[in-house]
Structure formats: C-alpha cells, structure tokens
Amino acid sequence: MPILISKIFKGLAADQTEALFVGDAILSVNGEDLSSATHDEAVQVLKKTGKEVVLEVKYMKEVSPCFKNSAGGTSVGWDSPPASPLQRQPSSPGPPARDITDAKHMSLKMAYVSRRCIPTDPEPRYLEICSADGQSTLFLRAKDEAAARSWAAAIQAQVSALMPWVKDELQALLAAISTTGSQDIKQIGWLTEQLTGGGTAPTLALLTEKELLLYSCLPQTREALSRPARTAPLITTRLVHSGPSKGSVPYDAELSFALRTGTHHGVDTHLFSVESPQELAAWTRQLVDGCHRAAEGVQEVSTACTWNGRPCNLSVHIDKGFTLWAAESGISQAVLLRQPFEKLQMSSDDGASLLFLDFGGSEGEIQLDLHSCPKTMVFIIHSFLSAKVTRLGLLA
C-alpha cells in the first residue's frame, strides 16, 4: 500500500500551496518511485530532496473517510490502519482509548535526535528520532518551540546516559580488529551531514587516535565496524571552520563545522552540524587535538619524487624538517637537500602532481614532481606545522 497523507499542518508548504489533500497517496518524489516504499524509506527520500520537491500523488477515495478526523487535528496511528467509523461508540464520554498495540517503541541506545529536520518550519516544533540501526524514524511535533526544546533535551539526556555502554562495546570491537595495537575512542556521536546534492543525512562519527570513521548506522559487529562508509586519516584532515562561515552561509551555520581531507584524488570537503554549542566545542577540540596527536605519533613520512629530472625520495620529519635523498640505482643515498621547517617560507601545489617548497635564500623555490596528487603531502606538512606551533603554547 502506498504512503498516505493523513494530516496537513497549518502554515507549512502543503497547506500554503493547497495542492495536497488528506487521503492523497504519494506515488513518487522527484521522479523516485515510492508506490511500494515503507514509511521509513519514504521519510529518508523526503529528507534528501533539497529545496524543491515534486510530488506525484493520487487521491485514494476508498480510504479518505478514515482520515476525516485527521484534518481537524486528530492524529492517526503510526503504522496501524485507522479504525472504521462504525467501530466508534458515539455515546461514550471522551475519546476512545487507544490500544497499546498502536504504540511505537524505539530504543534510545545510540539514537539520533535532531530538532533541525524541517528547516522551513516557521516554528521549530519538530523532533526527529532515528534508531541506531537506521531502520526506524519518528517525526514528533510539540505544541511550541519551548516544549520541543524540552523534549529534545530530555531524550538526548537519556541517549547520553547510555553512551558509556555503547563506547565500551565499540572499544572491544575495535581492539579485536585493530592490526596496529589498540586505539582508544576519543569521541563518538551523531552528526548531521549536509549532502552535496542538497538535503541532510544522519552520520555516526567515531574518532580514534588516528582516524575519523563515518557510518550510516551504529556498527554492532566486527565486520560492520571494519567497513565504515568513509575514513579520514587525522594527519591529512583539517578543521577549516567551526561556527558561522565567513563565506556563504551554509545550513545550520551557527552550529556547523567543515573538514577538508587531502587524498590522492584531491581534497574531500564535508560540512556537518550538531545540536548544541557544547557538542560543537567538543568536536572542534577533539578534531584539532586529534590532528596534532596523529602528527606527533607519525613523526615522519616519505614519498618518491623527481627533482630537476632526477629520481629522489622526499622525507618530511616533524623535528628534522625536509630531506631529499638520491634514489638512482647503484648510488648510495646521498643527501641532495636538507632544510628545517623554520626555513620554509611558503608551500603550494598545482593540484595535479607538483609540490612547490620555498626555503628562501640561495635555494629559493624548489619544484618536486610527486607523480600523483600532492594534496596528501601538503596536508601532512600543514599538520606537522600546526603541531609544532601548538608545542610552543600558541593557537594553531
């Protein structure tokens, strides 16, 4: 059975356009067929639509009488079909008692809670609650903003109370799959990610000593934990802003932060938002500290390159700086160039394969061909520099 519209909320798009009616069945959204979708599948599609939504609907005359009371403000059960009018007892005082089977239950263990699910709502009265496995979603509307804020805080407090158990379980799974020794989980929580094509999606973020792991739902097995949707090594990741952006204002700018990661394919940029200033401060601090910890832990990276047509190896050490070694076969590793970080005046790249390092003096700017996108090395150099500045007690 298709998804049916059981209520039209005053002041929102459906009411303003007067193009939708109670009893309409949603057949498709922006060309995506929903005629056989479940409620949760339809919710996820609608969340990712962006600013413009094109609905294909069909009026279901045979079921519309069941929703008559809905238009007047009475809600319909989440999953169960509405009761037939013939089953009502008009002589009974007050509304009929709802059967307990109409209730919907959701575990709050690592649930996603957000008040930012409907940015166009003139009054922020809505809550979105998603189960940890991503299979169940609830949209709740409070009577006003204050009530919505109170409910969100109360529900989030219970989710937070269960967090230590979740962290312990994930820590045990992580220790079981780690091949480089145990990694402590520094931070875990839900983020709301702004998608490239518009819309948002809940993203579970797990921060370890070396990586930021992103999942679409809570991993509950070793296999699921070992297969994140995306992985960002902290040493090649930078927090580029936290809070309002100086450029164009993104969705939820006040409580957002952006990350950029240097890869062999270029730079990956992701924008996330959180629910409170406390969450924003915690993620900001943990990400910056994590980058510095990763730099101090790695200490040195090396890569093959070409300098003035000569094959070389470039070594970048957090304390010793930059060293170029000869790499011709049969020749001992002669040092061709050695410069400390303090001599570096500027670094840049062409986004394709060339890395430019300007040490001033007689050397001036040197050009190195890394034979692949240089962004990974550029971000590592910046991480080393930031960690060194932090050592001095300065803000990186």
Secondary structure as UniProt FT lines:
FT   STRAND          3..4
FT   TURN            10..11
FT   HELIX           13..17
FT   TURN            22..23
FT   STRAND          24..29
FT   TURN            30..31
FT   STRAND          32..33
FT   TURN            35..36
FT   HELIX           39..47
FT   STRAND          55..59
FT   TURN            61..63
FT   HELIX           64..67
FT   HELIX           68..71
FT   TURN            72..73
FT   HELIX           85..87
FT   TURN            90..91
FT   HELIX           100..102
FT   TURN            109..110
FT   STRAND          112..114
FT   TURN            119..120
FT   STRAND          126..130
FT   TURN            132..133
FT   STRAND          137..141
FT   HELIX           145..161
FT   HELIX           163..177
FT   STRAND          187..194
FT   TURN            196..197
FT   STRAND          200..207
FT   STRAND          211..215
FT   HELIX           222..225
FT   STRAND          230..233
FT   HELIX           234..236
FT   STRAND          237..242
FT   TURN            251..252
FT   HELIX           253..255
FT   STRAND          256..263
FT   TURN            264..265
FT   STRAND          266..273
FT   HELIX           277..298
FT   STRAND          300..307
FT   TURN            308..309
FT   STRAND          310..317
FT   TURN            318..320
FT   STRAND          321..326
FT   TURN            329..330
FT   STRAND          335..339
FT   HELIX           341..343
FT   STRAND          346..349
FT   STRAND          354..358
FT   TURN            361..363
FT   STRAND          365..369
FT   HELIX           375..391
FT   TURN            392..393
//
